[in-house]
Amino acid sequence: MKFEAIKKETVILNPQKEMAERRIPSEIRVDPLTGRTARICHFMQLQWEKPDFDALVAGTEAWCPFCGDKVLEVTPCFPKNLIAEGRMQKGDMVIFPNIAPYDSIGAVATFGARHYLPMTAFTPPHMAAAFGFALDFFRRVAATGHAESVYHIVNWNYMPPAGSSLIHPHLQVFSTSTAPNLMRQEIEASRDYKDMHGSTYWDDLVAEEKDFGKRYLGQLGRTHWLTAFAPVGVAGDVLAVVEDARCTLDLTDEDLMDMATGLAQLMVEYDKMGVYSFNMNFFTAAWGDDHFRFHLLFSPRTFFNQKLGTPDIGALRNLFNETLCMAYPEEINVLLKKGF
């Protein structure tokens, strides 16, 4: 397996040091599976200031559609041939149709009645229960034989910097026959890899990273955690690859708890950096796709300029789909490994 890094260097004359020559390194990394490139540049200390959360959250509960009785009054219901009771409920968690769906079968799953949860307040049992509830929904959809019951995806946009329009914690849950771009590329490239090498890319990746050591974080149950070689996010990404699981419906209750435990540990370590927002996605193949392994991707979100509220996605990412990370993944690994 080839981990290709193209090293670059910029030479400038520094006006703060009498125009002395300064050399600035950067790196273009090539994802070993898809060939996607990521730039390691804009180096800075991974430390941000957290906002005043009381001020950020103040007043939002009054108009939140997921709070109190409103969640059962203003949210839509599924048709009876999909979910007979209209909405699914488990304790104080609710799943209902997404009024702005990404696909034919799109839902929102709330984490419960509490309007605001700090990132470090999500416990493993709480997250595992929410993921399990989403799997209950996926199984219900699959049992109907619906044509969209192919890829079962969970997205988590936590807090506004990550694209959440509401403070109340919730998951985007959808089943689709159309795989999103990067997931589709990974599925196709994984199939090509299996045809070429006779082995599964994800198993080989875990073995390589475990042997290399500098990006491997640890193992919880059958879930392997590692910092991504070619990250998407500006503060790095973490991959969690589940052994022998091809798709979301292969996950067991033990897997969900292991995933939730690892996520809680990541949240603690990123919180120390001042990061308080993230995206998390399930990457899944279809049932029987033996060339693939289910994995989740955790990507912290922040600002380029906190005072201006400048988002961490600019023209490079938005139009070229070229990502950048502001530190070497191996250095980020050292920071995160304290939690593992």
TAKA-V760861 format. One record per residue. N is the residue number from 1. RES is the residue in three letters. SS is DSSP state (a for helix, b for strand, c for the rest). BURIAL is # if it has 16 or more other C-alpha atoms within 10 Angstrom, else .. Layout:
BEGIN
n=N res=RES ss=SS burial=BURIAL
n=N res=RES ss=SS burial=BURIAL
END
This chain:
BEGIN
n=1 res=MET ss=c burial=.
n=2 res=LYS ss=c burial=.
n=3 res=PHE ss=c burial=.
n=4 res=GLU ss=b burial=#
n=5 res=ALA ss=b burial=#
n=6 res=ILE ss=b burial=.
n=7 res=LYS ss=b burial=.
n=8 res=LYS ss=b burial=.
n=9 res=GLU ss=b burial=.
n=10 res=THR ss=b burial=.
n=11 res=VAL ss=b burial=.
n=12 res=ILE ss=b burial=.
n=13 res=LEU ss=b burial=.
n=14 res=ASN ss=b burial=.
n=15 res=PRO ss=a burial=.
n=16 res=GLN ss=a burial=.
n=17 res=LYS ss=a burial=.
n=18 res=GLU ss=c burial=.
n=19 res=MET ss=c burial=.
n=20 res=ALA ss=b burial=.
n=21 res=GLU ss=b burial=.
n=22 res=ARG ss=b burial=.
n=23 res=ARG ss=b burial=.
n=24 res=ILE ss=b burial=.
n=25 res=PRO ss=b burial=.
n=26 res=SER ss=b burial=#
n=27 res=GLU ss=b burial=#
n=28 res=ILE ss=b burial=#
n=29 res=ARG ss=b burial=#
n=30 res=VAL ss=b burial=#
n=31 res=ASP ss=c burial=#
n=32 res=PRO ss=c burial=#
n=33 res=LEU ss=c burial=#
n=34 res=THR ss=c burial=.
n=35 res=GLY ss=c burial=.
n=36 res=ARG ss=c burial=#
n=37 res=THR ss=b burial=#
n=38 res=ALA ss=b burial=#
n=39 res=ARG ss=b burial=#
n=40 res=ILE ss=b burial=#
n=41 res=CYS ss=c burial=#
n=42 res=HIS ss=c burial=.
n=43 res=PHE ss=c burial=.
n=44 res=MET ss=c burial=.
n=45 res=GLN ss=c burial=.
n=46 res=LEU ss=c burial=#
n=47 res=GLN ss=c burial=.
n=48 res=TRP ss=c burial=#
n=49 res=GLU ss=c burial=.
n=50 res=LYS ss=c burial=.
n=51 res=PRO ss=c burial=.
n=52 res=ASP ss=c burial=.
n=53 res=PHE ss=a burial=.
n=54 res=ASP ss=a burial=.
n=55 res=ALA ss=a burial=.
n=56 res=LEU ss=a burial=.
n=57 res=VAL ss=a burial=.
n=58 res=ALA ss=c burial=.
n=59 res=GLY ss=c burial=.
n=60 res=THR ss=a burial=.
n=61 res=GLU ss=a burial=#
n=62 res=ALA ss=a burial=.
n=63 res=TRP ss=a burial=.
n=64 res=CYS ss=c burial=.
n=65 res=PRO ss=c burial=#
n=66 res=PHE ss=c burial=#
n=67 res=CYS ss=c burial=#
n=68 res=GLY ss=a burial=.
n=69 res=ASP ss=a burial=.
n=70 res=LYS ss=a burial=.
n=71 res=VAL ss=a burial=#
n=72 res=LEU ss=a burial=.
n=73 res=GLU ss=c burial=.
n=74 res=VAL ss=c burial=.
n=75 res=THR ss=c burial=#
n=76 res=PRO ss=c burial=.
n=77 res=CYS ss=c burial=#
n=78 res=PHE ss=c burial=#
n=79 res=PRO ss=c burial=.
n=80 res=LYS ss=c burial=.
n=81 res=ASN ss=c burial=.
n=82 res=LEU ss=c burial=#
n=83 res=ILE ss=c burial=#
n=84 res=ALA ss=c burial=.
n=85 res=GLU ss=c burial=.
n=86 res=GLY ss=c burial=#
n=87 res=ARG ss=c burial=#
n=88 res=MET ss=b burial=#
n=89 res=GLN ss=b burial=.
n=90 res=LYS ss=b burial=.
n=91 res=GLY ss=c burial=.
n=92 res=ASP ss=c burial=.
n=93 res=MET ss=b burial=#
n=94 res=VAL ss=b burial=#
n=95 res=ILE ss=b burial=#
n=96 res=PHE ss=b burial=#
n=97 res=PRO ss=b burial=#
n=98 res=ASN ss=c burial=#
n=99 res=ILE ss=c burial=.
n=100 res=ALA ss=c burial=.
n=101 res=PRO ss=c burial=.
n=102 res=TYR ss=c burial=.
n=103 res=ASP ss=c burial=.
n=104 res=SER ss=c burial=.
n=105 res=ILE ss=b burial=#
n=106 res=GLY ss=b burial=#
n=107 res=ALA ss=b burial=#
n=108 res=VAL ss=b burial=#
n=109 res=ALA ss=b burial=#
n=110 res=THR ss=b burial=#
n=111 res=PHE ss=c burial=#
n=112 res=GLY ss=c burial=#
n=113 res=ALA ss=c burial=#
n=114 res=ARG ss=c burial=.
n=115 res=HIS ss=c burial=#
n=116 res=TYR ss=c burial=#
n=117 res=LEU ss=c burial=.
n=118 res=PRO ss=c burial=.
n=119 res=MET ss=a burial=#
n=120 res=THR ss=a burial=#
n=121 res=ALA ss=a burial=.
n=122 res=PHE ss=c burial=#
n=123 res=THR ss=c burial=.
n=124 res=PRO ss=a burial=#
n=125 res=PRO ss=a burial=.
n=126 res=HIS ss=a burial=.
n=127 res=MET ss=a burial=#
n=128 res=ALA ss=a burial=#
n=129 res=ALA ss=a burial=#
n=130 res=ALA ss=a burial=#
n=131 res=PHE ss=a burial=#
n=132 res=GLY ss=a burial=#
n=133 res=PHE ss=a burial=#
n=134 res=ALA ss=a burial=#
n=135 res=LEU ss=a burial=#
n=136 res=ASP ss=a burial=.
n=137 res=PHE ss=a burial=#
n=138 res=PHE ss=a burial=#
n=139 res=ARG ss=a burial=.
n=140 res=ARG ss=a burial=.
n=141 res=VAL ss=a burial=#
n=142 res=ALA ss=a burial=#
n=143 res=ALA ss=a burial=.
n=144 res=THR ss=c burial=.
n=145 res=GLY ss=c burial=.
n=146 res=HIS ss=c burial=.
n=147 res=ALA ss=c burial=.
n=148 res=GLU ss=c burial=#
n=149 res=SER ss=c burial=#
n=150 res=VAL ss=c burial=#
n=151 res=TYR ss=b burial=#
n=152 res=HIS ss=b burial=#
n=153 res=ILE ss=b burial=#
n=154 res=VAL ss=b burial=#
n=155 res=ASN ss=b burial=#
n=156 res=TRP ss=b burial=#
n=157 res=ASN ss=b burial=#
n=158 res=TYR ss=b burial=#
n=159 res=MET ss=c burial=#
n=160 res=PRO ss=a burial=#
n=161 res=PRO ss=a burial=#
n=162 res=ALA ss=a burial=#
n=163 res=GLY ss=c burial=.
n=164 res=SER ss=c burial=#
n=165 res=SER ss=c burial=.
n=166 res=LEU ss=c burial=#
n=167 res=ILE ss=c burial=#
n=168 res=HIS ss=c burial=#
n=169 res=PRO ss=c burial=#
n=170 res=HIS ss=b burial=#
n=171 res=LEU ss=b burial=#
n=172 res=GLN ss=b burial=#
n=173 res=VAL ss=b burial=#
n=174 res=PHE ss=b burial=#
n=175 res=SER ss=b burial=#
n=176 res=THR ss=b burial=#
n=177 res=SER ss=c burial=#
n=178 res=THR ss=c burial=.
n=179 res=ALA ss=c burial=#
n=180 res=PRO ss=c burial=.
n=181 res=ASN ss=a burial=.
n=182 res=LEU ss=a burial=.
n=183 res=MET ss=a burial=#
n=184 res=ARG ss=a burial=.
n=185 res=GLN ss=a burial=#
n=186 res=GLU ss=a burial=#
n=187 res=ILE ss=a burial=#
n=188 res=GLU ss=a burial=#
n=189 res=ALA ss=a burial=#
n=190 res=SER ss=a burial=#
n=191 res=ARG ss=a burial=#
n=192 res=ASP ss=a burial=#
n=193 res=TYR ss=a burial=#
n=194 res=LYS ss=a burial=.
n=195 res=ASP ss=a burial=.
n=196 res=MET ss=a burial=.
n=197 res=HIS ss=a burial=.
n=198 res=GLY ss=c burial=.
n=199 res=SER ss=c burial=.
n=200 res=THR ss=c burial=#
n=201 res=TYR ss=a burial=#
n=202 res=TRP ss=a burial=#
n=203 res=ASP ss=a burial=#
n=204 res=ASP ss=a burial=.
n=205 res=LEU ss=a burial=#
n=206 res=VAL ss=a burial=#
n=207 res=ALA ss=a burial=.
n=208 res=GLU ss=a burial=.
n=209 res=GLU ss=a burial=#
n=210 res=LYS ss=a burial=#
n=211 res=ASP ss=a burial=.
n=212 res=PHE ss=a burial=.
n=213 res=GLY ss=c burial=.
n=214 res=LYS ss=c burial=#
n=215 res=ARG ss=c burial=#
n=216 res=TYR ss=b burial=#
n=217 res=LEU ss=b burial=#
n=218 res=GLY ss=b burial=#
n=219 res=GLN ss=b burial=#
n=220 res=LEU ss=b burial=#
n=221 res=GLY ss=c burial=.
n=222 res=ARG ss=c burial=#
n=223 res=THR ss=b burial=#
n=224 res=HIS ss=b burial=#
n=225 res=TRP ss=b burial=#
n=226 res=LEU ss=b burial=#
n=227 res=THR ss=b burial=#
n=228 res=ALA ss=c burial=#
n=229 res=PHE ss=c burial=#
n=230 res=ALA ss=c burial=#
n=231 res=PRO ss=c burial=#
n=232 res=VAL ss=c burial=#
n=233 res=GLY ss=c burial=#
n=234 res=VAL ss=c burial=#
n=235 res=ALA ss=c burial=#
n=236 res=GLY ss=c burial=#
n=237 res=ASP ss=b burial=#
n=238 res=VAL ss=b burial=#
n=239 res=LEU ss=b burial=#
n=240 res=ALA ss=b burial=#
n=241 res=VAL ss=b burial=#
n=242 res=VAL ss=b burial=#
n=243 res=GLU ss=c burial=#
n=244 res=ASP ss=c burial=#
n=245 res=ALA ss=c burial=#
n=246 res=ARG ss=c burial=#
n=247 res=CYS ss=c burial=#
n=248 res=THR ss=a burial=#
n=249 res=LEU ss=a burial=#
n=250 res=ASP ss=a burial=#
n=251 res=LEU ss=c burial=#
n=252 res=THR ss=c burial=.
n=253 res=ASP ss=a burial=.
n=254 res=GLU ss=a burial=.
n=255 res=ASP ss=a burial=#
n=256 res=LEU ss=a burial=#
n=257 res=MET ss=a burial=#
n=258 res=ASP ss=a burial=#
n=259 res=MET ss=a burial=#
n=260 res=ALA ss=a burial=#
n=261 res=THR ss=a burial=#
n=262 res=GLY ss=a burial=#
n=263 res=LEU ss=a burial=#
n=264 res=ALA ss=a burial=#
n=265 res=GLN ss=a burial=#
n=266 res=LEU ss=a burial=#
n=267 res=MET ss=a burial=#
n=268 res=VAL ss=a burial=#
n=269 res=GLU ss=a burial=#
n=270 res=TYR ss=a burial=#
n=271 res=ASP ss=a burial=#
n=272 res=LYS ss=a burial=.
n=273 res=MET ss=c burial=#
n=274 res=GLY ss=c burial=.
n=275 res=VAL ss=c burial=#
n=276 res=TYR ss=c burial=#
n=277 res=SER ss=b burial=#
n=278 res=PHE ss=b burial=#
n=279 res=ASN ss=b burial=#
n=280 res=MET ss=b burial=#
n=281 res=ASN ss=b burial=#
n=282 res=PHE ss=b burial=#
n=283 res=PHE ss=b burial=#
n=284 res=THR ss=c burial=#
n=285 res=ALA ss=c burial=#
n=286 res=ALA ss=c burial=#
n=287 res=TRP ss=c burial=.
n=288 res=GLY ss=c burial=.
n=289 res=ASP ss=c burial=.
n=290 res=ASP ss=c burial=#
n=291 res=HIS ss=c burial=#
n=292 res=PHE ss=c burial=#
n=293 res=ARG ss=c burial=#
n=294 res=PHE ss=c burial=#
n=295 res=HIS ss=b burial=#
n=296 res=LEU ss=b burial=#
n=297 res=LEU ss=b burial=#
n=298 res=PHE ss=b burial=#
n=299 res=SER ss=b burial=#
n=300 res=PRO ss=b burial=#
n=301 res=ARG ss=b burial=#
n=302 res=THR ss=c burial=#
n=303 res=PHE ss=b burial=#
n=304 res=PHE ss=b burial=.
n=305 res=ASN ss=b burial=.
n=306 res=GLN ss=c burial=.
n=307 res=LYS ss=c burial=.
n=308 res=LEU ss=c burial=.
n=309 res=GLY ss=c burial=.
n=310 res=THR ss=b burial=.
n=311 res=PRO ss=b burial=.
n=312 res=ASP ss=c burial=#
n=313 res=ILE ss=c burial=#
n=314 res=GLY ss=c burial=.
n=315 res=ALA ss=a burial=.
n=316 res=LEU ss=a burial=.
n=317 res=ARG ss=a burial=.
n=318 res=ASN ss=a burial=.
n=319 res=LEU ss=a burial=.
n=320 res=PHE ss=a burial=.
n=321 res=ASN ss=c burial=.
n=322 res=GLU ss=c burial=#
n=323 res=THR ss=b burial=#
n=324 res=LEU ss=b burial=#
n=325 res=CYS ss=b burial=#
n=326 res=MET ss=c burial=#
n=327 res=ALA ss=c burial=#
n=328 res=TYR ss=c burial=#
n=329 res=PRO ss=a burial=#
n=330 res=GLU ss=a burial=#
n=331 res=GLU ss=a burial=.
n=332 res=ILE ss=a burial=#
n=333 res=ASN ss=a burial=#
n=334 res=VAL ss=a burial=.
n=335 res=LEU ss=a burial=#
n=336 res=LEU ss=a burial=#
n=337 res=LYS ss=a burial=#
n=338 res=LYS ss=a burial=.
n=339 res=GLY ss=a burial=#
n=340 res=PHE ss=c burial=.
END
